[in-house]
Amino acid sequence: MDSELWGALLVTALGTLMMRALPLLWMRRHLIRKQSANSLDAMPSWLTVLGPLMIAAMFGVSLVPPKINALSWWATGIGMLATYIVWRYTHSLGWPVFAGVAAYGSIVLLVSSSF
């Protein structure tokens, strides 16, 4: 590999590390400082909103198909429907995601192989 690729990998690795390490270090320092109060007020209020916001962002991005054509929209719709149906029966996270991805992939493979 050439040096540009190694540089890009290094920058990506450092960026990923910082996105995970800095909040962890900040939160650890914050909780130690607030630990003497021994209450739930030590947790910042914005932290309760962060998880649902990330899930909503990933959900929003996954609703737009990679190629804008009828096949992609149909496959996305069927994948969403499969995800919802499996979630209604299992109330879990893993199986609905698997079902949605499998339905999307199956539709794309079946329709594109028939043409």
C-alpha positions in Angstrom: 0.0 0.0 0.0 1.2 3.5 -0.7 1.8 6.1 2.0 -1.4 8.0 1.1 -3.6 5.0 1.9 -1.7 4.4 5.2 -2.2 8.1 6.1 -5.9 7.9 5.4 -6.2 4.8 7.5 -4.2 6.4 10.4 -6.4 9.6 10.3 -9.6 7.4 10.2 -8.4 5.3 13.1 -7.5 8.4 15.2 -10.8 10.0 14.4 -12.7 6.9 15.4 -10.7 6.6 18.6 -11.3 10.3 19.5 -15.0 10.0 18.9 -15.1 7.2 21.4 -12.4 8.1 23.9 -13.1 11.9 24.4 -16.7 11.5 25.6 -15.7 8.6 27.8 -12.9 10.5 29.4 -15.1 13.6 29.8 -17.9 11.6 31.3 -15.6 9.8 33.7 -14.2 13.1 34.9 -17.7 14.6 35.2 -19.1 11.7 37.2 -16.1 11.6 39.6 -16.6 15.3 40.2 -20.3 14.9 40.9 -20.0 11.6 42.7 -19.9 13.2 46.1 -23.5 14.3 45.7 -24.4 10.6 45.0 -27.5 11.4 43.0 -28.9 11.0 39.5 -28.2 14.7 38.8 -24.6 13.7 38.0 -25.8 12.5 34.6 -26.2 15.3 32.1 -29.7 15.7 30.7 -28.5 15.7 27.1 -27.2 12.2 27.5 -30.7 10.8 27.7 -31.5 12.2 24.2 -28.3 11.2 22.5 -29.2 7.5 22.0 -32.6 8.0 20.4 -31.2 10.8 18.2 -28.5 8.5 16.8 -31.0 5.8 16.1 -33.3 8.3 14.4 -30.4 9.5 12.3 -29.4 6.0 11.2 -33.0 5.2 10.5 -33.4 8.3 8.3 -30.3 7.5 6.3 -31.3 3.9 5.8 -34.7 4.9 4.3 -33.1 6.5 1.3 -32.1 3.8 -1.2 -28.5 3.9 -2.7 -29.8 4.1 -6.2 -32.9 6.3 -6.9 -35.0 4.0 -9.1 -38.2 2.0 -8.8 -36.5 -1.2 -7.8 -34.6 0.4 -4.9 -37.7 2.1 -3.6 -39.8 -1.1 -3.8 -37.0 -3.1 -2.1 -36.7 -0.5 0.6 -40.4 -0.5 1.2 -40.6 -4.3 1.4 -37.6 -4.3 3.7 -39.2 -1.8 6.0 -42.4 -3.8 6.0 -40.5 -7.0 6.8 -38.6 -5.3 9.6 -41.9 -4.0 11.1 -43.7 -7.3 10.9 -40.8 -9.3 12.5 -40.5 -6.6 15.2 -44.2 -6.9 16.0 -43.8 -10.6 16.7 -40.4 -10.6 18.4 -40.0 -7.2 20.0 -36.3 -7.6 19.6 -33.6 -5.7 17.7 -31.6 -8.4 15.8 -34.2 -10.4 14.0 -36.1 -7.5 12.6 -32.9 -6.0 11.2 -31.9 -9.3 9.7 -35.4 -9.7 8.1 -35.3 -6.3 6.7 -31.8 -6.7 5.2 -32.7 -10.1 3.9 -35.9 -8.9 2.3 -34.2 -5.9 0.7 -31.3 -8.1 -0.6 -33.7 -10.8 -1.9 -35.8 -8.3 -3.9 -32.8 -6.6 -5.4 -31.1 -10.0 -6.3 -34.3 -11.6 -7.7 -35.4 -8.7 -9.8 -32.0 -7.7 -11.1 -31.2 -11.3 -12.0 -34.4 -11.7 -14.0 -33.5 -8.8 -16.3 
